[in-house]
C-alpha cells in the first residue's frame, strides 16, 4: 500500500474516534469532572479460577526464555 493512503486512512480513523469521544459524558453525578475510576479492587488475585493457571502455564510455556514465573527478554529481542 501507498504510505499516503495509509496515513489518510489512519487520520480518518482517529477523527472518527475523536468525534465518538466528544459524545462521552465526562461529568460525574455532582457535575464535577471525572478524572479517575474508583474501584474496590485494583489488582487481580493470582490463581483465582482454574483458567488463570491454564493461561499462565501456556503463556510461560511459549516464552523463549523464562526464570520461574518471570519472562526473560531483552529490548528489541522479539521482532
Wavefront OBJ file of the C-alpha trace (Angstrom):
o trace
v 0.000 0.000 0.000
v 0.995 3.570 -0.578
v 2.203 5.439 2.507
v -0.105 8.406 1.807
v -3.148 6.123 1.572
v -2.288 4.559 4.929
v -1.783 7.981 6.524
v -5.141 9.164 5.160
v -6.943 6.063 6.492
v -5.249 6.430 9.902
v -6.261 10.098 10.109
v -9.848 9.157 9.247
v -9.914 6.525 11.989
v -8.508 8.985 14.550
v -11.016 11.655 13.527
v -13.929 9.214 13.939
v -12.601 8.196 17.337
v -12.255 11.833 18.440
v -15.861 12.526 17.415
v -17.045 9.483 19.366
v -15.160 10.677 22.459
v -16.922 14.029 22.262
v -20.213 12.236 22.930
v -18.924 10.603 26.131
v -20.210 12.261 29.286
v -17.211 13.449 31.305
v -19.141 14.705 34.323
v -19.965 12.806 37.494
v -23.373 12.821 39.193
v -22.487 16.067 41.030
v -21.479 17.848 37.810
v -17.732 17.649 38.507
v -15.152 16.374 36.040
v -14.384 12.656 36.083
v -10.661 12.108 36.414
v -10.430 8.546 37.734
v -12.315 5.321 38.261
v -12.864 4.286 41.864
v -12.640 0.514 42.289
v -12.752 -1.744 45.313
v -10.012 -3.993 43.942
v -7.168 -2.624 41.822
v -5.370 -5.853 41.034
v -6.466 -9.323 40.132
v -5.754 -12.024 42.617
v -3.284 -14.520 41.197
v -4.577 -18.039 40.886
v -8.216 -17.040 41.139
v -10.009 -19.591 38.995
v -8.779 -22.622 37.130
v -8.394 -20.843 33.772
v -5.902 -18.406 35.302
v -3.413 -21.191 35.896
v -4.013 -22.670 32.435
v -3.269 -19.316 30.804
v -0.200 -18.745 32.946
v 1.280 -22.135 32.072
v 0.589 -21.690 28.344
v 1.979 -18.153 28.390
v 5.167 -19.096 30.194
v 5.482 -22.279 28.132
v 5.553 -20.248 24.918
v 8.235 -17.855 26.136
v 11.669 -18.457 24.612
v 13.387 -17.751 27.967
v 11.994 -17.569 31.483
v 13.131 -17.554 35.094
v 10.491 -19.155 37.280
v 7.338 -17.064 36.881
v 9.141 -14.265 35.011
v 9.879 -13.768 31.312
v 13.470 -13.042 30.415
v 13.556 -10.657 27.477
v 15.771 -8.001 26.048
v 14.606 -4.849 24.334
v 14.106 -5.485 20.634
v 14.573 -9.233 21.060
v 11.121 -10.222 19.709
v 10.547 -8.887 16.215
l 1 2 3 4 5 6 7 8 9 10 11 12 13 14 15 16 17 18 19 20 21 22 23 24 25 26 27 28 29 30 31 32 33 34 35 36 37 38 39 40 41 42 43 44 45 46 47 48 49 50 51 52 53 54 55 56 57 58 59 60 61 62 63 64 65 66 67 68 69 70 71 72 73 74 75 76 77 78 79
